[in-house]
Amino acid sequence: MKKLKQLSSEDRDLTISRCNTPSTHSDSIPPDVFMEIISRLPAKSVTNCRRVSKSWAAILRRPEFDELFLTKSPNQPLILFAFILDGGLPFFTSPQNHQNSSLQATRHGTYLPIDRFSKISPPVRGLVCLEDKRRMLVICNPITSESVTLPQLKSMMMWSKSVLGYDPIEKQFKVFCTKWSPHHKFNTHGEHYVLTLGAGGKMIWRLLQCCKPFRPVFDGGICINGCFYYFGKLNCDREDVVIVCFDVRNEKLSFIDKPKGMIVKYESKLINYKGRLGIFQCSNSGLITRSSTSFDLLILEDVKKNGWTKRSYVLPFMWRNMLENTTKLRIVGMNGTCEIVLSPYGLADPYYLFYYNLEMNSVRKVEIQGLGAFKTSTLAHLFVDYVEDVKFI
């Protein structure tokens, strides 16, 4: 039998009371067992459990509980929805890997003040980095409604792009920000900063050096195995688009050349293809409509040699029957079952997502209920592989 470790005075205070028994007769349980039980609850329930007592809160804010929750939670992974509504940003989630023809979106309590100029970075480990209407950077957990405003970054540069990255080795979140000026030649001269979240002291922006001047282009990006990737441009030439790589742990910037002959479009999407960086885009045009015929997938096989492989996929005949004449789709990302998730640009009633399976060459249409009632034509922000994380910010 496994010997239980000696409990600290804090752990000995941990009790769970029976519903009809006074707390003085409550039964004590080991913290390891307690964490195992709570880790199977939804994230919102975990947040409520932290409010029960100081001893519960102390145990449920341990780093080992955060890791346990990620492995035991039954709601992983999810699709995260966010869109501007009445000057705020509400969040919704729905299951990602499923075979249902319709799903109900769950609305969460987080509601941050933003406007149409606000920017939102792809979520990482349950946290989201966004710019609110004050032009301040905010890190929030859409599930627990916790948020923290980052220190203002003082710079003479007018434009900026900020992304959130995660180092799985040191288990640290870092925000990487690039600022540049539209008045500089080629718009490429910029300043690069990094900030570590929860570093145990005051959060401070640190200036980073970069070997080449560049500026970010397009929105989005993706974090894979401790590196954040997004498109950047070295000068005004359309052909000089590169992939910027920010190594979160080492805080180093590097550049990956795009595949030879490839024209990166606004609709091109960086994806996580089985742990490798991939680029997915429509073959014959930027916009994805019922007249689209094929997709291209480019996979980075060798980073040092800049080795890319290309795969082309011809859409099945059923594709034309699933879309209306006016429907325009965009690429959201790829889930863990090799399905490309496609969504409309704005909200509609009813609201549908489309799943294109690369391996089966099949398409399915899924109605997302609970979104169509909101009367707004604002561009919806969607993200795949969202995980509920109860990490305390």
GUTOR-259777 format. One record per residue (C-alpha): residue number from 1; x, y, z. Coordinates in nm, 3 decimals, padded with zeros to 5 digits. Each point is the difference from the previous one (the first is absolute). Example, Ala and Ser with C-alpha at 12.3 -4.5 7.8 and 13.67 -1.06 7.14 Angstrom:
<recs>
<rec martor="1" c1="01.230" c2="-00.450" c3="00.780"/>
<rec martor="2" c1="00.137" c2="00.344" c3="-00.066"/>
</recs>
This chain:
<recs>
<rec martor="1" c1="00.000" c2="00.000" c3="00.000"/>
<rec martor="2" c1="00.128" c2="00.344" c3="-00.091"/>
<rec martor="3" c1="00.106" c2="00.194" c3="00.307"/>
<rec martor="4" c1="-00.163" c2="00.342" c3="00.028"/>
<rec martor="5" c1="00.234" c2="00.294" c3="00.046"/>
<rec martor="6" c1="-00.010" c2="00.193" c3="00.326"/>
<rec martor="7" c1="-00.253" c2="00.282" c3="-00.016"/>
<rec martor="8" c1="00.090" c2="00.359" c3="00.072"/>
<rec martor="9" c1="-00.205" c2="00.206" c3="00.244"/>
<rec martor="10" c1="-00.167" c2="00.166" c3="-00.302"/>
<rec martor="11" c1="-00.092" c2="-00.335" c3="-00.150"/>
<rec martor="12" c1="-00.137" c2="-00.135" c3="00.329"/>
<rec martor="13" c1="-00.256" c2="00.284" c3="-00.005"/>
<rec martor="14" c1="-00.149" c2="-00.141" c3="-00.321"/>
<rec martor="15" c1="-00.342" c2="-00.152" c3="00.070"/>
<rec martor="16" c1="-00.305" c2="-00.095" c3="-00.198"/>
<rec martor="17" c1="-00.321" c2="-00.004" c3="00.203"/>
<rec martor="18" c1="-00.294" c2="-00.228" c3="-00.052"/>
<rec martor="19" c1="-00.317" c2="00.181" c3="-00.095"/>
<rec martor="20" c1="-00.190" c2="-00.093" c3="00.318"/>
<rec martor="21" c1="00.291" c2="-00.013" c3="00.244"/>
<rec martor="22" c1="00.144" c2="00.291" c3="00.199"/>
<rec martor="23" c1="00.345" c2="00.114" c3="-00.113"/>
<rec martor="24" c1="00.147" c2="-00.105" c3="00.336"/>
<rec martor="25" c1="-00.055" c2="-00.364" c3="-00.105"/>
<rec martor="26" c1="00.129" c2="00.043" c3="-00.356"/>
<rec martor="27" c1="00.231" c2="-00.252" c3="-00.162"/>
<rec martor="28" c1="00.353" c2="00.105" c3="-00.098"/>
<rec martor="29" c1="00.145" c2="-00.121" c3="-00.329"/>
<rec martor="30" c1="00.357" c2="00.019" c3="-00.137"/>
<rec martor="31" c1="00.069" c2="00.297" c3="-00.230"/>
<rec martor="32" c1="00.106" c2="-00.230" c3="-00.286"/>
<rec martor="33" c1="-00.338" c2="-00.173" c3="00.007"/>
<rec martor="34" c1="-00.177" c2="00.332" c3="00.033"/>
<rec martor="35" c1="00.177" c2="00.141" c3="-00.307"/>
<rec martor="36" c1="-00.079" c2="-00.317" c3="-00.196"/>
<rec martor="37" c1="-00.372" c2="00.043" c3="00.075"/>
<rec martor="38" c1="-00.019" c2="00.371" c3="-00.074"/>
<rec martor="39" c1="00.201" c2="-00.036" c3="-00.323"/>
<rec martor="40" c1="-00.293" c2="-00.183" c3="-00.157"/>
<rec martor="41" c1="-00.238" c2="00.294" c3="00.050"/>
<rec martor="42" c1="-00.066" c2="00.273" c3="-00.258"/>
<rec martor="43" c1="00.226" c2="00.305" c3="00.018"/>
<rec martor="44" c1="-00.280" c2="00.221" c3="00.133"/>
<rec martor="45" c1="-00.056" c2="-00.242" c3="00.289"/>
<rec martor="46" c1="00.370" c2="00.007" c3="00.083"/>
<rec martor="47" c1="-00.018" c2="00.379" c3="00.024"/>
<rec martor="48" c1="-00.289" c2="-00.031" c3="00.245"/>
<rec martor="49" c1="00.190" c2="-00.259" c3="00.206"/>
<rec martor="50" c1="00.284" c2="00.248" c3="00.046"/>
<rec martor="51" c1="-00.243" c2="00.229" c3="00.180"/>
<rec martor="52" c1="-00.099" c2="-00.258" c3="00.262"/>
<rec martor="53" c1="00.293" c2="00.059" c3="00.235"/>
<rec martor="54" c1="00.360" c2="00.117" c3="00.010"/>
<rec martor="55" c1="00.128" c2="-00.356" c3="00.025"/>
<rec martor="56" c1="-00.200" c2="-00.109" c3="-00.306"/>
<rec martor="57" c1="00.122" c2="00.304" c3="-00.194"/>
<rec martor="58" c1="00.364" c2="-00.066" c3="00.094"/>
<rec martor="59" c1="-00.013" c2="-00.360" c3="-00.120"/>
<rec martor="60" c1="-00.196" c2="00.073" c3="-00.318"/>
<rec martor="61" c1="00.251" c2="00.268" c3="-00.101"/>
<rec martor="62" c1="00.296" c2="-00.235" c3="00.012"/>
<rec martor="63" c1="00.184" c2="-00.049" c3="-00.332"/>
<rec martor="64" c1="-00.044" c2="-00.378" c3="00.024"/>
<rec martor="65" c1="-00.378" c2="00.044" c3="00.012"/>
<rec martor="66" c1="00.009" c2="00.211" c3="-00.318"/>
<rec martor="67" c1="00.184" c2="-00.280" c3="-00.180"/>
<rec martor="68" c1="-00.235" c2="-00.265" c3="00.141"/>
<rec martor="69" c1="-00.307" c2="00.192" c3="-00.113"/>
<rec martor="70" c1="00.128" c2="00.023" c3="-00.358"/>
<rec martor="71" c1="00.035" c2="-00.379" c3="-00.017"/>
<rec martor="72" c1="-00.318" c2="-00.096" c3="00.186"/>
<rec martor="73" c1="-00.253" c2="00.260" c3="-00.117"/>
<rec martor="74" c1="-00.265" c2="-00.162" c3="-00.222"/>
<rec martor="75" c1="-00.062" c2="00.317" c3="-00.204"/>
<rec martor="76" c1="00.325" c2="00.013" c3="-00.199"/>
<rec martor="77" c1="00.051" c2="00.127" c3="-00.264"/>
<rec martor="78" c1="-00.252" c2="00.268" c3="-00.098"/>
<rec martor="79" c1="-00.067" c2="00.261" c3="-00.265"/>
<rec martor="80" c1="00.008" c2="00.353" c3="00.140"/>
<rec martor="81" c1="-00.230" c2="00.268" c3="-00.144"/>
<rec martor="82" c1="00.032" c2="00.375" c3="00.068"/>
<rec martor="83" c1="-00.164" c2="00.298" c3="-00.170"/>
<rec martor="84" c1="-00.078" c2="00.364" c3="00.073"/>
<rec martor="85" c1="-00.343" c2="00.049" c3="00.155"/>
<rec martor="86" c1="-00.116" c2="00.334" c3="00.145"/>
<rec martor="87" c1="00.355" c2="00.121" c3="00.053"/>
<rec martor="88" c1="00.115" c2="-00.317" c3="00.172"/>
<rec martor="89" c1="00.154" c2="-00.336" c3="-00.083"/>
<rec martor="90" c1="-00.201" c2="-00.300" c3="00.121"/>
<rec martor="91" c1="00.147" c2="-00.349" c3="-00.029"/>
<rec martor="92" c1="-00.169" c2="-00.326" c3="-00.100"/>
<rec martor="93" c1="00.129" c2="-00.355" c3="-00.029"/>
<rec martor="94" c1="-00.122" c2="-00.319" c3="-00.165"/>
<rec martor="95" c1="00.148" c2="-00.351" c3="-00.026"/>
<rec martor="96" c1="00.258" c2="-00.042" c3="-00.275"/>
<rec martor="97" c1="00.035" c2="-00.373" c3="-00.067"/>
<rec martor="98" c1="-00.345" c2="-00.148" c3="-00.056"/>
<rec martor="99" c1="-00.227" c2="-00.147" c3="-00.266"/>
<rec martor="100" c1="-00.319" c2="00.190" c3="00.080"/>
<rec martor="101" c1="-00.190" c2="00.201" c3="-00.261"/>
<rec martor="102" c1="-00.081" c2="00.272" c3="00.254"/>
<rec martor="103" c1="00.155" c2="00.128" c3="00.322"/>
<rec martor="104" c1="-00.096" c2="00.249" c3="00.270"/>
<rec martor="105" c1="00.249" c2="00.279" c3="00.068"/>
<rec martor="106" c1="00.066" c2="00.078" c3="00.365"/>
<rec martor="107" c1="00.029" c2="00.365" c3="00.098"/>
<rec martor="108" c1="00.253" c2="00.101" c3="00.266"/>
<rec martor="109" c1="-00.006" c2="00.291" c3="00.241"/>
<rec martor="110" c1="00.307" c2="00.183" c3="-00.127"/>
<rec martor="111" c1="-00.099" c2="00.324" c3="-00.172"/>
<rec martor="112" c1="00.284" c2="00.239" c3="-00.081"/>
<rec martor="113" c1="-00.042" c2="00.358" c3="-00.135"/>
<rec martor="114" c1="00.134" c2="00.016" c3="-00.356"/>
<rec martor="115" c1="-00.074" c2="00.171" c3="-00.330"/>
<rec martor="116" c1="00.040" c2="-00.084" c3="-00.369"/>
<rec martor="117" c1="00.366" c2="00.107" c3="00.010"/>
<rec martor="118" c1="00.086" c2="-00.241" c3="00.281"/>
<rec martor="119" c1="00.224" c2="-00.295" c3="-00.078"/>
<rec martor="120" c1="-00.016" c2="-00.352" c3="00.137"/>
<rec martor="121" c1="00.284" c2="-00.252" c3="-00.004"/>
<rec martor="122" c1="-00.055" c2="-00.377" c3="-00.033"/>
<rec martor="123" c1="-00.051" c2="-00.163" c3="00.342"/>
<rec martor="124" c1="00.273" c2="-00.206" c3="00.160"/>
<rec martor="125" c1="-00.064" c2="-00.248" c3="00.282"/>
<rec martor="126" c1="-00.339" c2="00.157" c3="00.077"/>
<rec martor="127" c1="00.118" c2="00.363" c3="00.013"/>
<rec martor="128" c1="-00.069" c2="00.276" c3="-00.253"/>
<rec martor="129" c1="00.198" c2="00.318" c3="-00.067"/>
<rec martor="130" c1="-00.201" c2="00.292" c3="-00.138"/>
<rec martor="131" c1="00.006" c2="00.375" c3="-00.036"/>
<rec martor="132" c1="-00.299" c2="00.174" c3="00.157"/>
<rec martor="133" c1="-00.158" c2="00.335" c3="-00.092"/>
<rec martor="134" c1="00.253" c2="00.183" c3="00.219"/>
<rec martor="135" c1="00.275" c2="-00.146" c3="-00.227"/>
<rec martor="136" c1="00.128" c2="-00.193" c3="00.303"/>
<rec martor="137" c1="00.104" c2="-00.365" c3="-00.017"/>
<rec martor="138" c1="-00.207" c2="-00.236" c3="00.213"/>
<rec martor="139" c1="00.058" c2="-00.368" c3="00.078"/>
<rec martor="140" c1="-00.323" c2="-00.178" c3="00.081"/>
<rec martor="141" c1="-00.136" c2="-00.345" c3="00.069"/>
<rec martor="142" c1="-00.339" c2="-00.014" c3="-00.179"/>
<rec martor="143" c1="-00.119" c2="-00.293" c3="00.213"/>
<rec martor="144" c1="00.085" c2="00.127" c3="00.350"/>
<rec martor="145" c1="-00.051" c2="00.372" c3="-00.088"/>
<rec martor="146" c1="00.336" c2="00.089" c3="00.156"/>
<rec martor="147" c1="00.203" c2="00.270" c3="-00.175"/>
<rec martor="148" c1="00.307" c2="00.216" c3="00.051"/>
<rec martor="149" c1="00.097" c2="00.323" c3="-00.177"/>
<rec martor="150" c1="00.363" c2="00.015" c3="-00.109"/>
<rec martor="151" c1="00.223" c2="00.304" c3="00.058"/>
<rec martor="152" c1="-00.020" c2="00.256" c3="-00.277"/>
<rec martor="153" c1="00.279" c2="-00.029" c3="-00.252"/>
<rec martor="154" c1="00.146" c2="00.344" c3="-00.068"/>
<rec martor="155" c1="00.122" c2="00.040" c3="-00.356"/>
<rec martor="156" c1="-00.006" c2="00.257" c3="-00.279"/>
<rec martor="157" c1="-00.108" c2="-00.268" c3="-00.247"/>
<rec martor="158" c1="-00.366" c2="00.021" c3="-00.105"/>
<rec martor="159" c1="-00.089" c2="-00.355" c3="-00.106"/>
<rec martor="160" c1="00.034" c2="-00.319" c3="00.200"/>
<rec martor="161" c1="-00.063" c2="-00.373" c3="00.004"/>
<rec martor="162" c1="00.001" c2="-00.201" c3="00.323"/>
<rec martor="163" c1="-00.016" c2="-00.376" c3="00.039"/>
<rec martor="164" c1="-00.011" c2="-00.235" c3="00.295"/>
<rec martor="165" c1="00.238" c2="-00.296" c3="00.011"/>
<rec martor="166" c1="00.060" c2="-00.287" c3="00.241"/>
<rec martor="167" c1="00.322" c2="-00.179" c3="00.093"/>
<rec martor="168" c1="-00.094" c2="-00.362" c3="00.086"/>
<rec martor="169" c1="00.338" c2="-00.069" c3="00.163"/>
<rec martor="170" c1="00.016" c2="00.289" c3="00.246"/>
<rec martor="171" c1="-00.382" c2="00.020" c3="00.000"/>
<rec martor="172" c1="00.000" c2="00.376" c3="-00.056"/>
<rec martor="173" c1="-00.228" c2="00.230" c3="-00.196"/>
<rec martor="174" c1="00.166" c2="00.287" c3="-00.186"/>
<rec martor="175" c1="-00.142" c2="00.287" c3="-00.206"/>
<rec martor="176" c1="00.199" c2="00.102" c3="-00.308"/>
<rec martor="177" c1="-00.072" c2="00.344" c3="-00.145"/>
<rec martor="178" c1="00.131" c2="00.161" c3="-00.320"/>
<rec martor="179" c1="-00.052" c2="00.372" c3="-00.058"/>
<rec martor="180" c1="00.078" c2="00.183" c3="-00.323"/>
<rec martor="181" c1="-00.070" c2="00.329" c3="-00.174"/>
<rec martor="182" c1="-00.181" c2="00.051" c3="-00.332"/>
<rec martor="183" c1="00.228" c2="00.297" c3="-00.070"/>
<rec martor="184" c1="00.319" c2="-00.203" c3="-00.008"/>
<rec martor="185" c1="00.142" c2="-00.116" c3="-00.334"/>
<rec martor="186" c1="-00.165" c2="-00.330" c3="-00.100"/>
<rec martor="187" c1="-00.190" c2="00.006" c3="00.335"/>
<rec martor="188" c1="00.238" c2="-00.268" c3="00.124"/>
<rec martor="189" c1="00.210" c2="00.170" c3="00.267"/>
<rec martor="190" c1="-00.149" c2="-00.102" c3="00.333"/>
<rec martor="191" c1="00.055" c2="-00.059" c3="00.369"/>
<rec martor="192" c1="-00.052" c2="-00.338" c3="00.162"/>
<rec martor="193" c1="-00.091" c2="-00.060" c3="00.363"/>
<rec martor="194" c1="-00.078" c2="-00.298" c3="00.223"/>
<rec martor="195" c1="-00.173" c2="-00.027" c3="00.338"/>
<rec martor="196" c1="-00.023" c2="-00.302" c3="00.228"/>
<rec martor="197" c1="-00.330" c2="-00.062" c3="00.179"/>
<rec martor="198" c1="-00.001" c2="-00.092" c3="00.366"/>
<rec martor="199" c1="00.376" c2="00.037" c3="00.039"/>
<rec martor="200" c1="-00.037" c2="00.044" c3="00.375"/>
<rec martor="201" c1="00.052" c2="00.374" c3="-00.010"/>
<rec martor="202" c1="-00.089" c2="00.305" c3="-00.202"/>
<rec martor="203" c1="-00.072" c2="-00.072" c3="-00.365"/>
<rec martor="204" c1="00.250" c2="00.192" c3="-00.215"/>
<rec martor="205" c1="00.040" c2="00.030" c3="-00.377"/>
<rec martor="206" c1="00.348" c2="-00.095" c3="-00.121"/>
<rec martor="207" c1="00.146" c2="00.117" c3="-00.331"/>
<rec martor="208" c1="00.115" c2="-00.274" c3="-00.240"/>
<rec martor="209" c1="00.252" c2="00.024" c3="-00.280"/>
<rec martor="210" c1="-00.081" c2="-00.130" c3="-00.349"/>
<rec martor="211" c1="00.241" c2="-00.082" c3="-00.282"/>
<rec martor="212" c1="-00.235" c2="00.125" c3="-00.275"/>
<rec martor="213" c1="-00.250" c2="00.285" c3="-00.018"/>
<rec martor="214" c1="-00.353" c2="-00.125" c3="-00.065"/>
<rec martor="215" c1="-00.363" c2="00.072" c3="00.072"/>
<rec martor="216" c1="-00.289" c2="-00.242" c3="00.059"/>
<rec martor="217" c1="-00.261" c2="-00.048" c3="-00.270"/>
<rec martor="218" c1="-00.347" c2="-00.151" c3="00.027"/>
<rec martor="219" c1="-00.167" c2="-00.104" c3="00.323"/>
<rec martor="220" c1="00.034" c2="-00.319" c3="00.194"/>
<rec martor="221" c1="00.285" c2="-00.242" c3="00.044"/>
<rec martor="222" c1="00.049" c2="-00.323" c3="00.192"/>
<rec martor="223" c1="00.204" c2="-00.129" c3="00.295"/>
<rec martor="224" c1="00.153" c2="-00.348" c3="-00.049"/>
<rec martor="225" c1="00.239" c2="-00.167" c3="00.244"/>
<rec martor="226" c1="00.117" c2="00.320" c3="00.163"/>
<rec martor="227" c1="00.033" c2="00.210" c3="-00.318"/>
<rec martor="228" c1="-00.245" c2="00.258" c3="-00.131"/>
<rec martor="229" c1="-00.023" c2="00.040" c3="-00.378"/>
<rec martor="230" c1="-00.159" c2="00.275" c3="-00.209"/>
<rec martor="231" c1="00.045" c2="00.165" c3="-00.339"/>
<rec martor="232" c1="00.235" c2="00.295" c3="-00.034"/>
<rec martor="233" c1="00.141" c2="00.215" c3="-00.279"/>
<rec martor="234" c1="00.361" c2="00.107" c3="-00.050"/>
<rec martor="235" c1="-00.086" c2="00.283" c3="-00.245"/>
<rec martor="236" c1="-00.287" c2="00.119" c3="-00.217"/>
<rec martor="237" c1="00.046" c2="-00.276" c3="-00.260"/>
<rec martor="238" c1="-00.287" c2="-00.249" c3="00.016"/>
<rec martor="239" c1="00.244" c2="-00.285" c3="-00.061"/>
<rec martor="240" c1="00.203" c2="00.082" c3="00.311"/>
<rec martor="241" c1="-00.254" c2="-00.142" c3="00.243"/>
<rec martor="242" c1="00.167" c2="-00.227" c3="00.254"/>
<rec martor="243" c1="-00.110" c2="-00.195" c3="00.306"/>
<rec martor="244" c1="00.117" c2="00.161" c3="00.323"/>
<rec martor="245" c1="00.088" c2="-00.246" c3="00.276"/>
<rec martor="246" c1="00.017" c2="00.114" c3="00.362"/>
<rec martor="247" c1="00.166" c2="-00.255" c3="00.231"/>
<rec martor="248" c1="-00.187" c2="00.060" c3="00.325"/>
<rec martor="249" c1="00.252" c2="-00.161" c3="00.234"/>
<rec martor="250" c1="00.319" c2="00.149" c3="-00.148"/>
<rec martor="251" c1="-00.168" c2="00.325" c3="-00.107"/>
<rec martor="252" c1="00.161" c2="-00.019" c3="-00.343"/>
<rec martor="253" c1="-00.136" c2="00.109" c3="-00.339"/>
<rec martor="254" c1="00.066" c2="-00.189" c3="-00.321"/>
<rec martor="255" c1="-00.149" c2="-00.015" c3="-00.349"/>
<rec martor="256" c1="-00.123" c2="-00.285" c3="-00.217"/>
<rec martor="257" c1="-00.024" c2="00.048" c3="-00.375"/>
<rec martor="258" c1="-00.334" c2="-00.084" c3="-00.153"/>
<rec martor="259" c1="-00.009" c2="-00.279" c3="-00.262"/>
<rec martor="260" c1="00.153" c2="00.103" c3="-00.332"/>
<rec martor="261" c1="-00.254" c2="00.136" c3="-00.246"/>
<rec martor="262" c1="-00.275" c2="00.026" c3="00.260"/>
<rec martor="263" c1="-00.200" c2="00.322" c3="00.021"/>
<rec martor="264" c1="-00.115" c2="00.054" c3="00.357"/>
<rec martor="265" c1="-00.356" c2="00.134" c3="00.002"/>
<rec martor="266" c1="-00.193" c2="00.184" c3="00.267"/>
<rec martor="267" c1="-00.212" c2="-00.314" c3="00.037"/>
<rec martor="268" c1="00.303" c2="-00.232" c3="00.037"/>
<rec martor="269" c1="-00.002" c2="-00.170" c3="00.340"/>
<rec martor="270" c1="00.281" c2="-00.130" c3="00.215"/>
<rec martor="271" c1="-00.111" c2="-00.328" c3="00.159"/>
<rec martor="272" c1="00.127" c2="-00.270" c3="00.233"/>
<rec martor="273" c1="00.028" c2="-00.311" c3="-00.217"/>
<rec martor="274" c1="00.076" c2="-00.289" c3="00.237"/>
<rec martor="275" c1="00.250" c2="00.207" c3="00.195"/>
<rec martor="276" c1="00.158" c2="00.159" c3="-00.308"/>
<rec martor="277" c1="-00.049" c2="00.344" c3="-00.149"/>
<rec martor="278" c1="-00.227" c2="00.006" c3="-00.303"/>
<rec martor="279" c1="-00.151" c2="00.255" c3="-00.239"/>
<rec martor="280" c1="-00.350" c2="-00.066" c3="-00.130"/>
<rec martor="281" c1="-00.171" c2="00.201" c3="-00.274"/>
<rec martor="282" c1="-00.247" c2="-00.017" c3="-00.286"/>
<rec martor="283" c1="00.174" c2="-00.093" c3="-00.325"/>
<rec martor="284" c1="-00.187" c2="00.203" c3="-00.262"/>
<rec martor="285" c1="-00.087" c2="00.318" c3="00.195"/>
<rec martor="286" c1="00.025" c2="00.170" c3="00.336"/>
<rec martor="287" c1="-00.366" c2="-00.015" c3="00.093"/>
<rec martor="288" c1="-00.162" c2="-00.336" c3="00.067"/>
<rec martor="289" c1="-00.339" c2="-00.031" c3="-00.172"/>
<rec martor="290" c1="-00.212" c2="-00.273" c3="-00.154"/>
<rec martor="291" c1="00.201" c2="00.041" c3="-00.322"/>
<rec martor="292" c1="00.327" c2="-00.089" c3="00.176"/>
<rec martor="293" c1="00.139" c2="-00.328" c3="-00.129"/>
<rec martor="294" c1="00.311" c2="-00.086" c3="00.200"/>
<rec martor="295" c1="00.228" c2="00.079" c3="00.293"/>
<rec martor="296" c1="00.377" c2="-00.004" c3="00.043"/>
<rec martor="297" c1="00.180" c2="-00.113" c3="00.315"/>
<rec martor="298" c1="00.370" c2="00.079" c3="00.043"/>
<rec martor="299" c1="00.183" c2="-00.171" c3="00.286"/>
<rec martor="300" c1="00.335" c2="00.107" c3="00.146"/>
<rec martor="301" c1="00.197" c2="-00.325" c3="00.018"/>
<rec martor="302" c1="00.348" c2="00.139" c3="00.073"/>
<rec martor="303" c1="00.045" c2="00.338" c3="00.169"/>
<rec martor="304" c1="00.379" c2="00.022" c3="-00.051"/>
<rec martor="305" c1="-00.017" c2="-00.084" c3="-00.372"/>
<rec martor="306" c1="-00.327" c2="00.188" c3="-00.053"/>
<rec martor="307" c1="-00.148" c2="-00.320" c3="-00.139"/>
<rec martor="308" c1="-00.369" c2="00.016" c3="-00.092"/>
<rec martor="309" c1="-00.228" c2="-00.266" c3="-00.147"/>
<rec martor="310" c1="-00.319" c2="00.082" c3="-00.187"/>
<rec martor="311" c1="-00.328" c2="-00.193" c3="-00.006"/>
<rec martor="312" c1="-00.304" c2="00.094" c3="-00.207"/>
<rec martor="313" c1="-00.357" c2="-00.101" c3="00.078"/>
<rec martor="314" c1="-00.286" c2="00.007" c3="-00.251"/>
<rec martor="315" c1="-00.332" c2="00.077" c3="00.167"/>
<rec martor="316" c1="-00.276" c2="-00.262" c3="-00.038"/>
<rec martor="317" c1="-00.310" c2="00.069" c3="-00.210"/>
<rec martor="318" c1="-00.217" c2="00.039" c3="00.312"/>
<rec martor="319" c1="00.184" c2="00.326" c3="00.075"/>
<rec martor="320" c1="-00.207" c2="00.205" c3="-00.247"/>
<rec martor="321" c1="-00.326" c2="-00.126" c3="00.146"/>
<rec martor="322" c1="00.090" c2="00.100" c3="00.355"/>
<rec martor="323" c1="00.067" c2="00.369" c3="-00.062"/>
<rec martor="324" c1="-00.230" c2="00.280" c3="-00.106"/>
<rec martor="325" c1="00.097" c2="00.220" c3="-00.293"/>
<rec martor="326" c1="00.085" c2="00.292" c3="00.227"/>
<rec martor="327" c1="00.185" c2="-00.196" c3="00.270"/>
<rec martor="328" c1="00.365" c2="00.094" c3="00.051"/>
<rec martor="329" c1="00.210" c2="-00.206" c3="00.237"/>
<rec martor="330" c1="00.336" c2="00.035" c3="00.169"/>
<rec martor="331" c1="00.239" c2="-00.251" c3="00.151"/>
<rec martor="332" c1="-00.015" c2="-00.025" c3="00.380"/>
<rec martor="333" c1="00.258" c2="-00.276" c3="00.048"/>
<rec martor="334" c1="00.043" c2="-00.375" c3="00.019"/>
<rec martor="335" c1="-00.121" c2="-00.220" c3="00.285"/>
<rec martor="336" c1="00.157" c2="-00.316" c3="00.137"/>
<rec martor="337" c1="-00.185" c2="-00.230" c3="-00.242"/>
<rec martor="338" c1="00.148" c2="00.161" c3="-00.315"/>
<rec martor="339" c1="-00.311" c2="00.206" c3="-00.072"/>
<rec martor="340" c1="00.031" c2="00.355" c3="-00.129"/>
<rec martor="341" c1="-00.259" c2="00.220" c3="00.172"/>
<rec martor="342" c1="-00.157" c2="00.269" c3="-00.220"/>
<rec martor="343" c1="-00.232" c2="00.278" c3="00.112"/>
<rec martor="344" c1="-00.195" c2="00.293" c3="-00.148"/>
<rec martor="345" c1="00.153" c2="00.345" c3="00.040"/>
<rec martor="346" c1="-00.291" c2="00.138" c3="00.203"/>
<rec martor="347" c1="-00.282" c2="-00.128" c3="00.215"/>
<rec martor="348" c1="-00.313" c2="-00.133" c3="-00.165"/>
<rec martor="349" c1="-00.319" c2="-00.171" c3="00.109"/>
<rec martor="350" c1="00.036" c2="-00.294" c3="-00.023"/>
<rec martor="351" c1="00.377" c2="-00.013" c3="00.049"/>
<rec martor="352" c1="00.198" c2="-00.289" c3="-00.151"/>
<rec martor="353" c1="00.353" c2="-00.133" c3="00.016"/>
<rec martor="354" c1="00.142" c2="-00.224" c3="-00.272"/>
<rec martor="355" c1="00.243" c2="-00.286" c3="00.067"/>
<rec martor="356" c1="00.217" c2="-00.121" c3="-00.287"/>
<rec martor="357" c1="00.171" c2="-00.332" c3="00.076"/>
<rec martor="358" c1="00.335" c2="-00.018" c3="-00.180"/>
<rec martor="359" c1="00.042" c2="-00.376" c3="00.035"/>
<rec martor="360" c1="-00.356" c2="-00.097" c3="-00.096"/>
<rec martor="361" c1="-00.053" c2="00.284" c3="-00.251"/>
<rec martor="362" c1="-00.344" c2="00.063" c3="00.147"/>
<rec martor="363" c1="-00.188" c2="00.309" c3="00.116"/>
<rec martor="364" c1="-00.258" c2="00.036" c3="00.274"/>
<rec martor="365" c1="-00.212" c2="00.293" c3="00.109"/>
<rec martor="366" c1="-00.066" c2="00.073" c3="00.368"/>
<rec martor="367" c1="-00.250" c2="00.251" c3="00.135"/>
<rec martor="368" c1="00.115" c2="00.195" c3="00.305"/>
<rec martor="369" c1="-00.306" c2="00.094" c3="00.202"/>
<rec martor="370" c1="-00.007" c2="00.290" c3="00.242"/>
<rec martor="371" c1="00.179" c2="00.257" c3="-00.220"/>
<rec martor="372" c1="-00.252" c2="00.095" c3="-00.267"/>
<rec martor="373" c1="-00.220" c2="00.195" c3="00.242"/>
<rec martor="374" c1="00.260" c2="00.276" c3="00.028"/>
<rec martor="375" c1="-00.075" c2="00.263" c3="-00.260"/>
<rec martor="376" c1="00.345" c2="00.103" c3="-00.116"/>
<rec martor="377" c1="00.196" c2="-00.027" c3="-00.320"/>
<rec martor="378" c1="00.334" c2="00.038" c3="00.176"/>
<rec martor="379" c1="00.281" c2="-00.230" c3="-00.103"/>
<rec martor="380" c1="00.008" c2="-00.291" c3="00.240"/>
<rec martor="381" c1="00.331" c2="-00.118" c3="00.146"/>
<rec martor="382" c1="00.030" c2="-00.379" c3="00.007"/>
<rec martor="383" c1="00.281" c2="-00.218" c3="00.132"/>
<rec martor="384" c1="00.047" c2="-00.377" c3="-00.005"/>
<rec martor="385" c1="00.172" c2="-00.214" c3="00.264"/>
<rec martor="386" c1="-00.108" c2="00.225" c3="00.285"/>
<rec martor="387" c1="00.053" c2="-00.166" c3="00.339"/>
<rec martor="388" c1="-00.164" c2="00.093" c3="00.325"/>
<rec martor="389" c1="00.274" c2="00.094" c3="00.243"/>
<rec martor="390" c1="-00.057" c2="00.097" c3="00.361"/>
<rec martor="391" c1="00.344" c2="00.152" c3="00.048"/>
<rec martor="392" c1="-00.022" c2="00.299" c3="00.233"/>
<rec martor="393" c1="00.118" c2="00.316" c3="-00.179"/>
</recs>
